[in-house]
């Protein structure tokens, strides 16, 4: 149980770090500092390979930089990330119907 909790905390930290990098990159993108934004988007993806927003934003960055090949590649990676997330959710769909798990979820939610 402790290992699972520690792993969950690590995932929370990497998700938070990835989103912080994404937000900083978005600010640079808004200022049209595309090369600087590119670096942070890549770091956001390194922190959390499931950050579909980082892939999408990076694809748009490459489009602004005129690199259509990289742009299309990162849009494709974004779609793949969404598909992986959907597969994961669908594989756990049965848990949503389990009354004991549902009851525990409501209890834990307060």
PEPE-V927271 format. One record per residue. N is the residue number from 1. PHI is phi in whole degrees, -180 to 180 (none if undefined). NEAR is the number of other C-alpha atoms within 10 Angstrom. D_LAST is the distance of its C-alpha to the last C-alpha in Angstrom with 1 decimal. Layout:
# PEPE-V927271
n:phi:near:d_last
N:PHI:NEAR:D_LAST
N:PHI:NEAR:D_LAST
This chain:
# PEPE-V927271
n:phi:near:d_last
1:none:6:21.6
2:-61:7:22.5
3:-60:8:24.6
4:-63:9:21.9
5:-65:10:19.6
6:-64:11:22.7
7:-64:12:23.6
8:-63:12:20.2
9:-65:12:20.7
10:-65:12:24.2
11:-64:14:23.2
12:-61:13:20.8
13:-65:14:23.8
14:-67:17:26.3
15:-63:19:24.2
16:-63:15:23.8
17:-61:16:27.6
18:-61:25:28.6
19:-69:20:26.9
20:-63:14:28.5
21:-64:22:31.8
22:-60:26:31.3
23:-64:17:30.7
24:-66:17:33.8
25:-65:28:35.8
26:-60:22:34.8
27:-65:13:36.2
28:-65:17:39.4
29:-60:20:39.7
30:-61:11:39.5
31:-88:10:42.4
32:64:13:44.3
33:-97:14:44.3
34:-66:21:43.9
35:-66:14:45.2
36:-68:13:42.9
37:-63:25:39.9
38:-53:24:41.0
39:-60:13:40.7
40:-73:23:37.2
41:-62:28:36.1
42:-63:19:37.7
43:-66:18:35.9
44:-62:28:32.5
45:-69:21:33.4
46:-62:13:34.5
47:-69:19:31.2
48:-146:20:29.2
49:-66:18:31.4
50:-98:20:28.7
51:-81:20:28.7
52:-63:20:30.3
53:-66:17:30.4
54:-66:28:32.7
55:-61:26:35.0
56:-64:19:35.3
57:-67:22:36.0
58:-66:30:38.4
59:-60:26:40.2
60:-66:22:40.6
61:-61:25:41.9
62:-65:20:44.5
63:-64:16:45.5
64:-64:14:46.1
65:-81:14:48.1
66:86:11:50.2
67:-103:13:49.2
68:-64:14:48.5
69:-63:12:48.5
70:-66:17:45.7
71:-59:22:43.8
72:-64:16:44.0
73:-62:14:43.1
74:-75:22:39.9
75:-64:19:39.0
76:-63:15:39.5
77:-63:18:37.3
78:-63:23:34.5
79:-61:14:34.9
80:-62:14:34.9
81:-66:18:31.7
82:-63:16:30.1
83:-62:12:31.6
84:-62:13:30.3
85:-63:14:26.7
86:-65:12:27.2
87:-61:12:28.7
88:-63:11:25.8
89:-64:12:23.3
90:-66:11:25.7
91:-69:10:26.2
92:-104:11:22.5
93:-58:11:22.3
94:-62:9:22.7
95:-65:13:19.3
96:-66:11:17.7
97:-93:10:19.5
98:-74:10:18.7
99:-62:10:16.7
100:-66:11:15.5
101:-68:12:14.3
102:-62:13:12.7
103:-63:11:10.9
104:-64:11:9.9
105:-64:12:8.7
106:-64:10:6.5
107:-62:9:5.3
108:-67:8:5.3
109:-72:7:3.8
110:97:6:0.0
